[in-house]
């Protein structure tokens, strides 16, 4: 057979070679050398075989003799011809079928060449089942094997040879060779089919025949080359994203490139390239290989919940980058004030940034914080554990030093103005926040006032006394534009030509969203004039009731919030929203009259406490919606370290302030961890019928200064002692570890937080809790032995898995250098259950199946009810195990012979349900039969047909047998006293 591998590549011009080696019988002997030559083969015209001989001897396909000759005129044997042709055709000679020649055994030195040619249909033996390997090859035989070997088509031409005719078996082969100019005959008119072929002639014939070989396709190389086209640059998600280790990145790239392969038999291997982010990918299949360099990017994994970077982008703004989208409600309150992230001045800071507001990017990964003042110097950045990911779960707490230094002035970006006919308002945008104070502005050389633009700190709004017509260009000049670090713009002054675009487009409503029971949000496709909505919007009820709506600013200039007066209604309120055509966009275009149906749902959901944090001497409690103060005026503050509780009486406007969705309580607190306890009815929402909050508690931390302790705590020895097989684990199981911090001590509150632990990648089950034993005092516990208790009933599967410890802090606020982890084995504490009962194939068997393999099962473990009557356990036959969690029994009825049954003498089959031993009127009769059907009374003698029409109710209850209750293989008792109805079909 032909091998599926690359063909051999031969040189056209061959080097001189030297023959070495010993004489072996009379045959040629060849030992390959770097160069070889033969005394009887010269590069002269008469030696037509020179190139062929040199090529095939160098390739090891033909051999010379030890005396330095090739003997080109000597007849070639059939075996040497077979070897040459098999090698040139590149046949597979490793997996061949034995042709069965008597004179060519598997040990014959030429066996594999001969067998390969026979299998390929190129050569054959003789009728006596011999091959005659040492016989000389005839020219007729040569014609056949070359024509077949090189797939030469029979040429329909007239042969000039007088010794070849159509009756000869070899005529078509000779014609094929002649037509392809491989031979011209021994003379112009004779072919001499029975003459022998010499070694030189055979080399020449094969050499010429090679020209007709179809180029071999290396299918492996073709596959690899095609696969290279599939390799492309990409982005992969890995734990820690671009911060991951080189090993983690490489593993992810290898997985990525393997996923691109449609041919899974191709092997891929990536290695780091010469430049950052580049990888050299090697593809291989068999001996075929190819390489390609691709560029890769690394994004954060879905469960990467940490801050990747905090950096000052200018003196006014700081960007916080998150590995995964952060929940907006956990970083910004309803007024877009920043929460759960603090910036504390440290050495080198020159100014307190003051109140911080922020905007969150659409992808939720970048929070841009804008300071009321500005940043200059070093600030300690710290987040709380209240930061939540959109996908769920806490972010790792973050601590770092932010260095803010801005020496670059603002740069002009663009200017704009739009008008229906004319305008006196112009907007100028810079690449960073700019301060309107001190700026001198001119429009067409006429002085203009300058103001900062609400909602866009990078923009200045210029207002001139003289309107400029739309479609014209105004010359704007600004002098002394500065950022908040007082860096002057470059150049100074700034001059720009601003063309006033003509805007006659009517503003259109794009969306209406119901926000509450009396409030909607209307979004337009253009910036709107808020004042134009006064007395221009209303709700109209189907009964004719009209409610006027008040307009307030929404999230941007395109959004208007319309709010009506409180309306009392049940469940929902259907109305038509009307907005008059008098409302305008900011350039004066009137909108068309707008109306739409809205359904307002009654608000019955109370405000819920979402976060508590401590800022600037105040406790700030945030709720899910806007609130007002309510009847309860006392809250409780509990010091988690000492357990001391402090009541705080709320005095609205004195020590307590309610604004939007926050309750702010003024209370000076020392560093520590606290619990705020809000009683019910402390606040209410703003529904028509206000909903009061429910009792709520939440933990928060107070850090008034930055500690000098920068050493992070460590966790060691995460382990447990597992329960042995067959032993019930008891009510709970435990895992232990030790937390160590020799400087400021372990923060015990973080140790107690059950959310800081996972097992098998999941949160610990409900009911888990923590106990501790520590060295030192509660406020400086330097060595804490922690025991985590887990309820056994919540462990559904016995497993050894990784137990991890996260977010443990010391009293200086330092977080673990790395999570603690160790393998912990928890055994299943789940109770087995009887889950199904059904009638067996015989109609008399009862098949009982448990949720898992159980032990100690017998008739005393079941209470069977037939037609709502309890059947004695003695009526059950021996309970037999069918498989690991299935058992089979039958219900045995007793026979009463010749009894009075409704005035007739009958035999009956009954169950002794009144337990009086023997038949009585209180027993359950399942079947009556003609008298004398049975000859005598018999107890538990007949298997009951459970599909009988007389049985209309059949159920089984697993009961507690105090002598040997049903247990699983771990030793956990089953769930008892649960009825399972029998499936009768």
N, C-alpha and C positions, 0 to 999 in steps of 0.2 A: 504494500500500500504506500501511497505517497505521504510523506510526513507533512504535518501542519506546522512548518517552521520555516525561517528564512532560508532561501537558497544560498548556495556557496558563491562567493564572489572570486573570480579568477583574474589574474593579471594577464593583460594582452601581450605584454613584452616580458619574457621570463629571464631570470638571471641564470648564469651558468651554475650547474650543480655538480657535486662530487659524490660518487657512489662509495659507500663504506659498508663493511659487513662480511660475514662468512658465507661460504657456499652451502646451499641447502639443496640436496639432490640435484636435479637438472633444471629446476624452475628458477625464475628470477628471484632475487633477494634484494630487499630495499630497507635501508635505514636512513630516515630523513636527515639531511644536513642543511646547513644554511645556504649552500650553493652546490650544484651538481652539474656534471657534464659526462658525455659518453663518447668514447673514442670512435664509435661507428654512427654517430648522429651529429651532423654538421649543419650549420646555417648556410646551406648552399642550395641553388635551385633544384638540383636533382633530389635532394632530401625534402620532398613535399610534406613529409610528416614531422618536420623539425618542431614547429610551434606546438603541434598537438602533443608530441612526446614530452617536450619540456613542461608544458602546462600540467599534464596529468601525472607526471612523475613528481613534480614539486608538490602537487596536492595529495600525493600518496595513493593515487588511484591506479597507477601502473608502477612497475618496479624494474630496475635494471639488474645487472648481474655483478657478482663480486669482482669480476675481472675488469670492470669499468666499461663494459659494453651494454648495449640495450638489445642488440640482435633484432633490428627492425624487420629483417627478412625472414625471421623464423615464424612458423605458423603459430597463431594464438590459440590457446586451448579454450574450450567452452567455459571452463570455470573462470579463467582470467577475463574473458569477454564479459561474463556475467558480473564480475566484480566491477569492472570499469563502467558498465552501463548502469548498474544499480546506484553507484556513487554519483555519477553525473546526473541521473534523474532524481537524486536526493530522496530515495525511497526510505520509508521507515523500516529499519532492519533490526529493531529491538523487540518489536511485537509482531512476529510472523507466525503463520500457520505452517506446520510441517507438511511439505508436499508429498512425503512418503516414498522418496526414491530409495531403492535398495542400496545404491552405491553412494548416497549422500546422507550420512547420519547427522544428528544434531551436533556431534562433536567435530564434524568435518570443518576445516578452516574456512571453506567457502560457503558453508551452509546458509548463512544469513543472507548472502547476496543472491544465491540461487532461489531461496525460498521467497524472498521479497519480489523478485521478478516473476516467479510463477504466480504469486498471489495477485500481482498487478496485471496478469494476463499477457505478459510480454514474451515469455519463454516457456517451453514445455519440454518434457522428456520423451522417451521412446515407449513403444507399445509394451515392452517387457518390464515396464516400470523402473527403468534406469535412466540416469541423466548422462552418464559417460563424461564426467567432468574433465578428464584428461585427453579426450578426443579433440582433434583440431576442428575448428569452426569452419563450416563451408560458407561460400558466398551466398547461397540461397538462404541458409539459416541466418546469416548476418543481415540480409535484406529484410527478413521477417522481424527480427528483434528490434532493428532500428526503426522500421516503419511503425511498429506498434509502440515502441518506447517513446518516440518523438511525436506520436499521433499524426503521422503524415497521411494526408488524404490521397486516395488512389487517383492518379492523374489520367484522364481519358485521352491518352496520346498513343501514337503508333511507335512501338519500340523498334530500334534498328537491329536488334539482336536475333540472329538466326536460330540460336539455341534456347529461345524463350518463346513459349506458345501458351494459348489459353487453357490447355489441358493440364498444365503444370500447377501444382498447389502454390508455388511461390511467385506466379506471374504478377499478381496485383502488387506484391511487396516490391518486386524489382521495378515495376512501373512507377511506384511511389518514389523510390530512391532516384530513379532516372529523371522523373519529372521535376524533382526538387534539386537536381544537379548535385547530388551527393556522390554519385558514381557515374562514370561514362562507359563502363565495361572494361574487359581485359583487352579488347580490340574494338575498333569502331563497329564491328558487326557481331561480336560475341560478348556474352556476359560471363560464361563459364560458371554456372551455378554450383557445380560440384567441386570446383577448385577450392582450395583452402585459403583463408584470409590470413595475411601475415600480421605481425604485431604493429608494424608501422602503418599498414593499411587500415587496421581497426582503429588506431588512434586518429587517423585522418578522417575516416568515415564518421566517427562519433563527434569529432571536432566540428565537422560541417553540419551534422545533425543538430548540434546545440543551437544553431541559429534559428531553428524552428520551434524551440521550446518556448511555450508561453511564459512570460515573466511571472515568477512566483509572487503571489501576494502574501505578505506577512500579515495574516489576519490579526495577530496580537498587536503589531505595530499600528495597523489601521485603527483598531479599537482604542489604543492609547492616544493616538493623534486626535481622534474624534473626541475623546474625553477631555483633552487639553482645552478644546473650545468651550467646554462647560465650566471651566474654572473661571471665576470672576471675583472681583472685590466684593466684600460683604461686611455686614455688621453682625456680631454675635453677642448674645447676652451671657455674661459670666458673673459670678459672685464678685463683688467689688468693682466690676466694670473696668475702666481704664486704670484703676488702682490695683488690679489683680496682679498676682505674681506672674513671672514669665512662664513658669510651668503650667499654671492654670490657663493662661492665654493660649499656649501651644496646644494643650489638650483640647480646648474649644475649637481651635482652627482645624485640628485633625478631624474632629467630629463634623465640622462644617463642610470641609472638602469631601469627606466620605459621603455626606448626604447629597452632594451634587452629582454623584456618579449614578448613571442609569444602568451601567454594566457593573454589577456588584462583584464580578470576578477581578476587577481592576483594583490593585492595591495602591493606596494613597499614603503619603508620608510628608508631613510639613516640617520645615526647619526655619529658624529665625533668619531673616534676610539681612542685608547690609545696612538698611535704614530702618528707623523706628516704624513699626506697624507693617513692615513688608515681610512676607514669608515665601520661601522657595518650596514649591510643592512638587514632589517627584511622583509620577504615575508609573506603574509597572504592571506588566502582565506577561508571564513567562520571561523570556529574555528581552522583551521590548520595554523601552523606557522613554520617558519624556519629562521635561521640566518646564515649569512656568512660575513666575514670581507674581504674587497678588498682594494688594494692599488691604489690610483688615482694620476695622474699627471695633471697639469693644464698648458695649453698653451695659448698664447695670441689670442684674437679675431682678425678677419680679419681687423677690423677697428681700432685696437689699433696701433696708429702711435706715438710712443714715444720711447725714449732711456731708456732701463731698467737698464743699469749699465755701468760704465766706470771704468776700473781697470788696474793698472800697473801689467803686468805679469813678467816683469824683468826691468832692468834699461834702456833698449833700446826700449822696446815695450809696447804699451797700447792697450787693447782690448775695443772696443765700441760695446755693444750689443743692438740690435734693436728688438722691439716686433714683427715687421713684416718686410719682406724684403725691404731694402732700394734700391732706384735706384742708380746704380753705378755712373751714370753721375752726381749725385748730391753730391757725397762725394769724387770722384776722377776725376782728369782731364785726358787728353790724356797721360800724362807722369806719371800717378799714384800718382801725388802729391795730398795731402789731401786738400779739400776745404770745406768751410762752417762749419768747426769745428776748434776752436782755443784753444790754451793752453797758458795762460798768467801767468808768474811767480808772485807768491805772497810771503808773509812772509815765510821764511824757504827754499825757492827754491835756489839751489846753482848753477844752470846752465840753460841756455836757450837751449831747445831741438833742436832748429834750424829747418831746412827744414824737413817737415814731408811727408813721402810716406806711401802708404798703399796697402793692399790686401783685397779683399772682399771674404768671404766664398761663396761656391756654393749656399747655401740656402739664401744668401743675408742678413743674420741676424747678422753676426759678421765681424766687420772691424778691422783688425790688423794694427795698426799704428806703423811705425818704425821711430825713430828720427835720424836725421843726427848726433847729439851728443848723449845725453841721458837725462833721467828724474831723478831728485833727489830733493825731497822736496815737496812743495805744489804748485799746479797749478790750476788756475781758468779755468774750461772747459766751453765753451759756444758754442752753435750751432746757426745757423741762420735759418730764416724761409724758406730758399731755399731747405732744405732737403725734398726730395720727396719719397713717397713709390712707389714700383713697381706697385702696384694696383691703384695708383693715390692718390692724396691728400697730404697735408703737414704733416710733423712730428711736434709734439709739440716742442717748443724751450726748450732747456735743459741747465741748469746752475748748476754747482756743483764744489766742491773742490776735486781735485785728490791728493791723498797722495802717493808718490812714494818713496819706500825705499827698496833697494836690498842689502842684506848682504850674499847672498848665491852664491857660485861659480858655474861655468858651469859644467855639467856632460857629459861625453862621452856617445854617443848613439850608433854609428855604424861607420864602415869604409868600403869603397868599391873601387874597381878598375876593369876595364874591358879592354880587348885588343884582337886584332885579333891574334897577335903573341907575342907582348911584349908592355909594357907601362912604362912611367916614371911619370905618373900622378896618384895621389891618392886623394880620397875625405874622409874627416872625419867630421862627423855630431855630434853636441852637442844639449843639450836641450834648449839652449837660444842663442841669438846672441853673437858671440865672436869676439875679436879684434886680427887680425893677427899680429899687431905691437908687437914686443918684443918676439914672439914665436920662439923657437928654435926647429927644427925638424930633425929627422934622419929616413932614410929608409934603412934597413939592415946595420945600423951603418954608412951610408954615409950621410953627410949633405944634406938637401933639403930646397928649398925656400918655403915660406908660403905666401899665399895670401887669402884674402876674396873672396868668390864666388859670382859673380853678380847674383842677384835674389834670393839668399838664405843666409841671414845673419847668420844662424846657422851653416854654413858649411865653413871649411877651405880646400883649395886646395894645396896639396903638390906636388912639382916637383923636381925630382932627376936627376942628370946627368947620372946615369947608369940605363938603361932600365931593367925591370924585366919581365921575360918570363911569358906568360899566363899559368895558371894551377899551378903555384907555389905560395908559401905563403911568404909574406914579413913581416918583423918585423918593426913596426912603433913606434917611440917614440917622444912625444911632451913635451916640457918643457915650463913652464910659460904661459900656456893658461889662459887668463883672459876674463871676460866679460867687458862691457864698464864702469862698476863702479869699475874696477880694483880688483874684487874678483877673487882669484886664483881658478883654477879647483881643484877638489878633486877626485882622488889623484893627486899629482904633483911630478914627471912627469906622463904622461899617456902613457901606453904601450899597443899595440894591435897587433894581428896577422891578416893581411888582405890577403885573397886569391884572386889572380887576376883571374877573371872568363874569360873563353875563349869565345869570341864573334865573330862568323863568319856569323851572320845573316844579310842578305841583307836588308837595310832600304827600307821601302815601303811607298808610298804615301797613306794616308788614307782619305784626303779631300782636295778639292780645292774650294776656295771661292773668288768670285769677290768682291773687295773692292771699286773700283772706275773705272773710264773710261779707266785707263791705269795701273791698279794695281790688283794683285791677292795675296791671302794668301794660301800657300801650307803647309799642315800639314803632317808630317811623323810619323811613329810609334816608332822612335828612335831619340835621340839627334843628331843633324846634325852639320857638320863642315861648318860654314857660309862662310869661305874663299874659300871653294871648289866650290862654285856656281859662281865665277867670270867667265864671258864669257861662262857660261854653260847653260843659259836659254834664251828663245826668244819666241816672238809671230810671227806666220807666217800667213799672210792674204791669202785668196783664190786667190788674184791676184798676189801672189808671194812676196809681201812686207814683209821684215823681220825687226823686231824691237827687238834689244838686251835689256835684262832686267837686272837691278841692284838689287842685293840681300841685304836686311837689316834684322836685327833680329826681330823676332815676339814676341809674348807674352811669349814664353818660348823657350827652346833649340830645341824643335821639330817643331817649326813654323818658316817659312821663308817668308818674304814679298818680292815679285818680282814686280819691277816698271819699266815701259817703258817710252820712251819719249812721249811727247804730240802728239796725232794724231787728226787731224780735220776730223770729220765725222758727219753725221746726224743720229739722233735717236740711232742706235746701230751698233756695229762692231763685226763681227764674225771672229774668228781666232782660230788657233791651238796653244796650249801651248806646247813647247818642252823643256824637261830638259834632258841633256846628262847623260850618265852613269858614267861620271867622278866625279859626286858629291858624297861626302862621309859622313858617320856618324863620330862621334867623335873618334871612335877607328880605322877608316881607311877602313871600308867596303864600296865598291862602290855600289851605287844604280843602278838598271836597268834603261835603257832608258825609259823615261815616256812622254806620250803625251795625250792630251785631248782637246776636243772642249770647247771653252769658248765664252760667249757673253758679250761684254763690252758695257754698256749703257752710252750714252752721259749724262754728268752731267749738268743738267739745274736747279738744286736746289740751291738757295743762302744760304750762311752760316747764321744761326739764332743765336741770342743772347740767351743763356740759363741761365746763372747766373752772378751776379756781387757781389764781396765781397771785403772787405778792409783788407789788411794784410801788416804789417810792413811798413806802410807809402805809400802803393801802392794800386791803384784801379785795381783789376784783373777781366777782363771781359772774360767769357768763351763762346765759340761758339760750334756749333754742329759738326764742322769739322775743319781740319787744314786751316789756313788762311795766307794771306800776306797783308801788308799795301797797301792801294789804294789811289785814288785821293783826297778824302776829308781828311783834316788834322785838323779839328776843331770839338770838342765835347762840349756838354753843361752839366754843373753840377748845379743842383738846390737844395738849402737848403730847405727841406720840412717845417721846422719850420718858417723860416723868409721869404721864397719865393724868396730870392736873387739868381740870376743865375750868374754863373761864366763860361765864355768860356775858354777852354783849347786848346792851339795849340799843336798838336802832332809833336814832332821832333824825328823821328826814331833813336834809339840809344842814344838819350839824355835823354828825359823824357818819352819815349814810347818804348816798346819792344814787338815784335811779336814772339812768339815761339809756334810751334805746333798749338793748337786751342785756344790760349789765347792772349789777348791784355792786357799788363800791363802798367799802367800809374802812374808815380811817382807824388804824390800830397799829401802834408801834410794837414790833415783835423782834426778839433776838433770833439769831440763826437757829434753825432747827426744822423739824418736820411736824406738821400739824394736821388736824382733821377739822374741817368746818362742817357743822351739823345744822342744816336748815330745817326748821320745823315746817309742817304743812301750813299753807296760807300766809307765808311770809311775803310772797309776791303773787300777782295775778297777771294774766295776759290782757290784751286790749279788745277782747271779743265783746259783742253786745251784752252778753251775759258772761262776765269775766270768769275764766277758769283759774283756780288757785293751784299753786305748786303742791306737789306731794313731798312727804318727808324725804330728804336727800342728804347724803354725806359724801364728802370728797376730800382726798388728801392733797396737800401742797407743801412745798418747801420754801424756806426763807434763807436767802444768802445775802447778807448785807455788805460783805466785803470779800475780796479774793484772798484765800489762804496762801501762806507761803509753802504749804505742803503740795508738792507736785508729783509725789510718788504714788503710783496707782496701786490699789489693793490687788491681791491675787487669791485665786481659789485653787485648792489642791484636794486630792483624795476623794473624787466623786465616785461612790461605790454603793453597794448594798449587799446584804446577806440574803440570798434567795431562799424561798421555801422549797423543801424537798418534794419530789414527785409523790403523789398519794397523800400528802398532808394538806389539809385545808389551810389557806393562807390567813384565816382569821378576818377580823373586821377591817384591818388596814395593813398596808405594807409600807416600808420606809426606804428612803435613800439618804445617804449622809455625805457631807463634804465639810471642809474647813476653809473659812475665809480669814485671811491674815492681812493686817495693815498695822505696822509698828509705829507709824507716825501719828496720824490723827484718829485712828481707830475706825472700825467698820460701822457704817451707818446701819443700825439695826432695823430701821423701817424698810430699807431696801431688801434686807434679808427676809423680812416677813411678807413682802409682796409676792404672792403666789404666781403673779403674771411673769415673774422673772425666771421661771423654770419651764422647760419643755422635756418631754420624753417621746422618743420615736418621731421627733419633728413636730409634735403637736402639744398644745397647751395641756396642763395637767387637768384631770377631770374635776368636776364640781365636787366640793366637799374636802378637797386637799387643804392641808394647813401646815404650818411650820413651827417647830420648837427649837430653842437655842440653849447652848451652854457656853459661857464665854469667860475669858480672862480679862481682868480690868473692870472698869465701871461701865454703866450703860452709855455714858457719853464718850467713852474711849475704850471700846472693846477691841483689844488688839488681836485676839485669837478667838474666833467664834466657831464652835462645832455646831453645825446646822443639821437638823433632822427634818426631812420633808415627808409628811405622812400622806399617803394616797389611799382612798377607800377601795378595798378589794372588789366590791361589787361593781365598780366602774371599769375594772380591767377585764375586757372581753376575750382576750387572747394572751396566752403565755408567750412571752417574747423577751429576748435580750436585745436592748436597743440603747442608743446614745441618750444619756441624760445630760442636759446642758443647763448651765447657770449663766445668766446674763444680767447686765445692768446693776450689779452690786456696786455701791459707792462707798467711799470713806466719808468721814465727817467734813472733809475739805471740799467735797464735791467731785473728787477724782473717780472716774469709772474704771472698771476692770481693764487691765491691759489687754486681756483676751478672754473670751468666754471660757469658763471651766466646763469640762466634759469628762464623761467616763461611761463605760458600759454598765447598765443596771438591768437586772432581770426582775420583772414583775410577773407573777403567775396569775392566771385567770381566776377571778373570784366570782365569775358569773354562775348563777344557779341554773342547772339544767331544767328543761321544761318538757312536759308531755305536750307535743304539738299537734299530732293527728291521731285519729282512730278511725279505722275503716273495716268494712266486712271483707273477709278474704274470699279467694276464688271458690272455696267449697260452700259458701253461704253460711257455714257454721263457725268459722274461725273469726276471731277478733284481732286485728293487726294494730299494735300500739307502737307509735314512733316517737322517740325523744329527740330533743334538739342536738344532742351529742351523746357519745358512749356513756353508759351509766352502769352501776353495779348494785347488788343487793335487791334485785327485783323478784318479787313473788306475788301470789294472789292477795296477800294481806295489804299490798300497796295500792290496791284499786277498789274504788267503790263504783259499781255499775248501777245505772238507773235504767229500768225498762218501764215505759209508760208512766214516768215520774215516780216509780216505786223502787226503793233501794233493794238491791239483790245481795244476799249474804255472800261473803267471800268464799264460803265453802262450795258455792255453785260454780266457781271458776275452776277449770282444769289446771293442771300444772302449767305455769307460765314458762314458755320455751323461748330462748334467744334465737332470733332469725338472723340478725347480723349485729354489728357493734352497737347500734342504737335502736333496734327494732325487736319487739317481742310479740309472741302469738299465744293466744289462749282460746278456749271455747267456754260457752255457758252451758252447764249441764242441768237439764230439767229432770224432775222426779215423776214417777208414774203412780197414779192412784187407780186401782182396778175396781170396776163396778161400783161407782159412786153415784149419788143422786145429783144430777146436773140439770137444773131447770125442769124438775119433775120427771126426768127420764134417767134410766140407768145407763151410764156412759163410762168409758175409760177417759181419763184426762191426763195431760202433761202439764205440770205446774211447777212453780218456783215457791219454795217455802219462805215467803216473805214475812210471815208473822212469827217465824222461828219457834213454832210449837211442836216441831218434829212430827211429821206425818201430815196428811192432807187435812185442811180445815177451810172454813168459809173465808178466812182472811188471807188466803194465799192467792198468788197471781196465776190464773189459768191462761195458758198460751195456746192450747189446742184440745178439742174434745174429739173422741173417737168412738166407734161402736164398742159396746161392752164386749168383754172377753177378747179384745184385740191383744191385750196382754194378759197373762195368766196370774199375775200377782203384783203387789205393790213393790216398787223399787225406787231407792233414793239415788238421785244424780246419775241416772242411767242413760239419758238420751241427750245428744247434742242438739241444741236449739237452732232452728233455722232462723237466722237473724234477718232474713228478708221476708219473713212471714207477714201477711197483711195484718195480723193481730198485734204486731209491734209498730206503733206509730211514733214512739219517742225512744231514743237510745243514746245515752251519753255516759262518759267515763270521767271519774274524778280521781286524780292522784292524791292519796292520803298519806299522812305521816304515820309510819310504823315505828314506834319508839324503840323496838328491839333491833331493827335493821332498816333505818330509813334509806330511801333511794339517794345515791350520791353519784357525782361524776368521778372520773378517774383521779382528779386532783383532790377529791374528798369533800367538795362543796355539796351541801344538801340541795335537793331539787326544790322547785317552787310547788307548794302543795295547795290543795283545795281550789283548784281551777278546773271548771267543767269543760270537757272537750266533746262536742257533739259528733256522733259517729256518722261518717259518710257511708251510706248504704250502697252506693253504686260506684 
